[in-house]
């Protein structure tokens, strides 16, 4: 029987980003839509997601959700049968980036969430083309619906996120690292670095896609996920650290 697939949303997003993947995967897998919870740290979010996840599962995370996914794997390697990390980062936030984020947090506290989000997710992080403006509006509308309270909590979690290089080096389950060709938030070269840390990881760069490849190029993402789900497991799993 196929493992259930747990989908983790990204920063200031929800299950809507996975619409095309839910449709494609539901015919062959049980799909579980995870929530990042109300905890103020990546560790809290991972604990909440694990508490509501199936006993064993394949795990897909995007952006912030990808960081939570790695922490879930670190905590419960025996439960994660495979992992896909999309448009994310395994490194802790640098002091300059944390300082810049602090300015955006101040704007959100002052009631200027739209301004903060325009800086967090700029127009240029999505691929140019016919649907660019629609994707930008989709992401902005979804973020505004999450609200300032969620923004403040998730932004603080990003500031305090742990370095997970050691975790990735010890991965022994089928792994895929995916990015959009035009993503300026989490650059392709960062994904090359991450995939280099993970033994036997698949690296997928989606052409004509930016920070939301599952929305911008759903067919390509679905095909990559299908290949990853069929990849044979390795003999060992990650040692809990």
C-alpha positions as CSV (number, residue, x, y, z in Angstrom):
1,X,0.0,0.0,0.0
2,X,1.3,3.5,-0.8
3,X,2.4,5.7,2.0
4,X,0.2,8.7,2.9
5,X,1.6,12.0,1.7
6,X,1.7,14.9,4.1
7,X,1.8,18.4,2.5
8,X,3.2,21.3,4.5
9,X,2.4,24.8,3.3
10,X,4.9,27.7,3.2
11,X,5.2,31.0,4.9
12,X,1.9,32.9,5.1
13,X,0.2,30.2,2.9
14,X,-2.3,27.4,3.4
15,X,-3.4,24.2,1.6
16,X,-4.5,26.2,-1.5
17,X,-1.0,26.2,-2.8
18,X,-1.3,22.4,-3.1
19,X,-4.5,22.3,-5.1
20,X,-3.1,20.7,-8.3
21,X,-1.0,18.2,-6.2
22,X,-4.0,17.2,-4.1
23,X,-5.9,16.4,-7.3
24,X,-3.1,14.5,-8.9
25,X,-2.1,12.5,-5.8
26,X,-5.5,11.7,-4.4
27,X,-6.1,8.8,-6.8
28,X,-3.1,6.9,-5.6
29,X,-2.3,8.2,-2.1
30,X,-4.0,9.4,1.1
31,X,-3.2,13.1,1.2
32,X,-2.9,14.8,4.6
33,X,-2.9,18.6,4.6
34,X,-0.7,19.7,7.6
35,X,-1.1,23.0,9.5
36,X,1.9,24.8,10.8
37,X,0.1,25.3,14.1
38,X,0.4,28.2,16.5
39,X,3.9,27.5,18.0
40,X,6.5,30.3,17.8
41,X,9.4,28.2,16.5
42,X,10.2,25.6,13.8
43,X,10.5,23.0,16.6
44,X,7.0,23.8,17.9
45,X,5.6,23.6,14.4
46,X,7.2,20.3,13.7
47,X,5.9,18.8,17.0
48,X,2.4,19.9,16.2
49,X,2.6,18.5,12.7
50,X,3.9,15.2,13.9
51,X,1.1,15.0,16.5
52,X,-1.5,15.1,13.7
53,X,0.4,13.1,11.0
54,X,-0.2,9.4,10.2
55,X,2.1,6.8,11.8
56,X,4.4,6.7,8.7
57,X,4.2,9.0,5.7
58,X,6.0,10.7,2.8
59,X,6.6,14.3,3.5
60,X,6.5,17.4,1.2
61,X,7.3,20.9,2.5
62,X,7.6,24.2,0.7
63,X,9.4,27.2,2.1
64,X,8.8,27.5,5.8
65,X,7.0,24.1,5.5
66,X,10.3,22.6,4.1
67,X,12.1,23.8,7.2
68,X,9.5,22.2,9.4
69,X,9.7,19.0,7.3
70,X,13.4,18.7,8.0
71,X,12.8,19.1,11.7
72,X,10.1,16.5,11.6
73,X,12.6,14.1,10.0
74,X,15.2,14.9,12.6
75,X,12.8,14.2,15.4
76,X,11.0,11.2,14.0
77,X,13.1,9.5,11.3
78,X,11.4,6.2,11.8
79,X,8.0,7.8,10.7
80,X,9.2,9.6,7.5
81,X,9.5,7.2,4.5
82,X,10.7,9.9,2.0
83,X,11.0,13.6,1.9
84,X,10.7,16.4,-0.7
85,X,11.9,19.9,0.0
86,X,10.8,22.7,-2.3
87,X,11.9,26.3,-2.4
88,X,13.4,26.3,1.0
89,X,16.7,26.6,3.0
90,X,18.6,24.4,5.4
91,X,20.7,27.2,6.9
92,X,19.9,29.4,9.9
93,X,19.1,33.1,9.1
94,X,22.1,35.4,8.9
95,X,22.3,38.4,11.2
96,X,21.8,40.9,8.3
97,X,18.8,39.0,7.1
98,X,17.3,38.8,10.6
99,X,17.8,42.6,11.0
100,X,16.0,43.2,7.7
101,X,13.2,40.9,8.8
102,X,12.9,42.8,12.0
103,X,12.1,46.0,10.0
104,X,9.3,44.1,8.3
105,X,8.0,42.8,11.6
106,X,7.9,46.4,12.8
107,X,5.8,47.4,9.8
108,X,3.4,44.5,10.4
109,X,3.0,45.5,14.0
110,X,2.2,49.0,12.9
111,X,-0.6,47.8,10.7
112,X,1.3,47.7,7.4
113,X,1.2,44.0,6.7
114,X,0.6,44.5,3.0
115,X,3.8,46.5,2.8
116,X,5.8,43.9,4.8
117,X,4.5,41.1,2.6
118,X,5.4,43.0,-0.6
119,X,9.0,42.9,0.7
120,X,8.8,39.3,1.9
121,X,7.5,38.0,-1.4
122,X,8.4,40.5,-4.1
123,X,6.9,40.3,-7.6
124,X,10.3,39.3,-9.0
125,X,10.4,35.9,-7.1
126,X,7.8,34.5,-9.6
127,X,8.5,33.6,-13.2
128,X,7.7,36.2,-15.9
129,X,5.0,35.3,-18.3
130,X,1.3,35.3,-19.0
131,X,0.3,34.2,-15.5
132,X,2.8,36.2,-13.4
133,X,0.4,38.8,-12.1
134,X,-2.3,36.2,-11.3
135,X,0.3,34.2,-9.2
136,X,1.4,37.4,-7.4
137,X,-2.1,38.3,-6.5
138,X,-2.9,34.8,-5.4
139,X,0.1,34.8,-3.0
140,X,-0.6,38.2,-1.7
141,X,-4.3,37.6,-1.1
142,X,-3.6,34.3,0.7
143,X,-1.0,36.0,2.9
144,X,-3.4,38.9,3.8
145,X,-6.0,36.3,4.8
146,X,-3.5,34.7,7.2
147,X,-3.3,38.0,9.1
148,X,-0.7,39.9,11.1
149,X,-0.7,37.6,14.1
150,X,0.3,34.6,11.9
151,X,2.9,36.8,10.1
152,X,4.5,37.8,13.4
153,X,4.7,34.3,14.6
154,X,6.1,32.8,11.4
155,X,8.5,35.6,10.8
156,X,10.0,35.1,14.3
157,X,10.3,31.4,13.6
158,X,12.2,32.1,10.4
159,X,14.5,34.4,12.3
160,X,15.3,31.7,14.9
161,X,15.4,28.7,12.6
162,X,18.1,26.1,13.3
163,X,20.9,25.1,10.9
164,X,20.0,21.6,9.6
165,X,23.0,20.7,7.5
166,X,23.8,17.8,9.9
167,X,20.3,16.5,9.5
168,X,20.5,16.5,5.7
169,X,23.8,14.7,5.7
170,X,22.3,11.8,7.5
171,X,19.2,11.4,5.4
172,X,18.8,7.8,4.1
173,X,15.3,7.9,2.6
174,X,14.4,8.9,-1.0
175,X,14.8,12.6,-1.1
176,X,14.0,15.3,-3.7
177,X,15.1,18.9,-3.6
178,X,13.1,21.2,-5.9
179,X,13.3,24.8,-6.9
180,X,11.9,27.2,-9.5
181,X,14.3,28.4,-12.1
182,X,13.3,32.1,-11.4
183,X,13.0,31.9,-7.6
184,X,14.9,34.9,-6.2
185,X,14.0,34.1,-2.5
186,X,15.6,30.7,-2.4
187,X,18.0,30.6,-5.3
188,X,18.7,27.5,-7.4
189,X,22.3,27.4,-6.2
190,X,21.1,27.1,-2.6
191,X,19.2,24.0,-3.7
192,X,22.2,22.6,-5.4
193,X,24.0,23.0,-2.0
194,X,21.2,21.2,-0.2
195,X,21.0,18.4,-2.6
196,X,24.7,17.9,-2.3
197,X,24.3,17.4,1.4
198,X,21.7,14.6,1.0
199,X,23.0,11.2,-0.1
200,X,21.4,10.3,-3.5
201,X,19.0,13.2,-3.5
202,X,17.2,14.1,-6.7
203,X,17.7,17.8,-7.7
204,X,14.8,19.2,-9.8
205,X,14.9,22.7,-11.2
206,X,11.5,23.6,-12.7
207,X,11.8,25.7,-15.9
208,X,9.6,28.8,-16.2
209,X,8.7,28.7,-12.5
210,X,9.6,30.9,-9.5
211,X,8.8,30.6,-5.8
212,X,5.5,28.7,-6.3
213,X,6.4,26.0,-8.9
214,X,3.4,23.9,-7.7
215,X,1.1,26.8,-8.8
216,X,3.1,28.1,-11.7
217,X,4.0,24.8,-13.3
218,X,1.8,22.2,-11.7
219,X,2.2,19.5,-14.3
220,X,6.0,19.5,-14.0
221,X,5.8,19.4,-10.3
222,X,3.3,16.6,-10.3
223,X,5.5,14.5,-12.6
224,X,8.5,15.1,-10.4
225,X,6.5,14.1,-7.3
226,X,5.3,10.9,-9.0
227,X,8.9,9.9,-9.8
228,X,10.0,10.6,-6.3
229,X,7.1,8.6,-4.8
230,X,8.2,5.6,-6.9
231,X,11.9,5.8,-5.9
232,X,13.0,2.7,-4.1
233,X,13.8,3.2,-0.4
234,X,17.4,2.9,0.7
235,X,18.5,0.4,3.3
236,X,19.1,2.8,6.1
237,X,17.1,5.6,7.7
238,X,18.3,8.8,9.4
239,X,19.6,8.3,12.9
240,X,17.8,10.5,15.4
241,X,20.0,13.3,16.6
